């Protein structure tokens, strides 16, 4: 009897203690979370640290209400996006959210800001937030809550969604290409970014005409006002370390890992990558399908006929085979091989002194090395340093590596040993 009485009293004491323990406060980190590296993206009082997409201030229809960030519901597909001031690469991101009846919103990441991109979703993947039960139109699985929007569908057997007006908790893990979506304590989506399967999904679905979708390895985090009210709180992030890797960009067999833009010729001949002018005699590009931001790249090239070409870095492609970025020049003698040219805006950033023009070996194999880290770019030609440039505009950019065929016709260049190490 004493044992039963003791157990009953202990249970009652536990219940009373639980009842008296204060509920966790919103928009605050515990000491343990701080020690683990978590940081708040919302202080519960202001929208400090947030601004318009592609803007330098906050004018979009968002407010702070009762300790929450609230989308007013006046946004649209073309407007109403806010982003963090800070860029994030690898991370765990956790937040609470609720949505109005029939509502639609989203949490995007790796969003690239550039005037060329009018809306964030053409670059940044989206964790979909929507009223699955009350949305006024039928939803495909790729449109439902916790989906990697238009790419990966949630596991419905594990999906637990609280209805409109009630709080849900979500989490995104992005760890060097490994991605997880969690909803209310359950992992409902898991995939690897930038694999063959990932690119097949990207190029065959909604994003087939958005060449830069999902390629960025880092970017701002974005909240979406899609024309209905949504509320967010307890938004916190923990950054994860970057892993380096070594990559053979060219396998000597085919063009796997590359994408052709324009009508000029790119092919493999006897283990060599060849670029050659086509009948249109226009600019052409062979771009990596992945982004490489900080890297050390070496490549061998031999100029046959007119060798006017180049290696672009941190570049992106617009429809119509228009490239934006920076080129390390590869050109005939006297035309600044190893120098740096900006494809839009400023033109030449660094040209080569006349005394260095003899480093190029016309009609023979040359080795070009390009080292890009932060805002600094260094180039070497046949072991001789050509450029050491620091530029804040370059420092803010990210993108692909791309080989170029210049316009005008008559160009033919061979390439081999394209070896890259990420930094």
Beta strands, then each sheet from edge to edge (+ up, - down):
strand 1: 38-40
strand 2: 50-52
strand 3: 62-65
strand 4: 68-71
strand 5: 81-88
strand 6: 91-99
strand 7: 104-111
strand 8: 126-130
strand 9: 168-175
strand 10: 178-183
strand 11: 186-192
strand 12: 219-225
strand 13: 230-239
strand 14: 246-248
strand 15: 258-261
strand 16: 265-269
strand 17: 272-276
strand 18: 284-291
strand 19: 295-305
strand 20: 309-318
strand 21: 322-330
strand 22: 340-342
strand 23: 347-350
strand 24: 365-373
strand 25: 376-381
strand 26: 384-390
strand 27: 400-405
strand 28: 411-422
sheet 1: 1+ 13- 4+ 3-
sheet 2: 1+ 13- 6+ 9- 10+ 11-
sheet 3: 2+ 5- 12+ 7- 8+
sheet 4: 14+ 28- 17+ 16-
sheet 5: 14+ 28- 19+ 24- 25+ 26-
sheet 6: 15+ 18- 27+ 20- 21+ 22- 23+
end
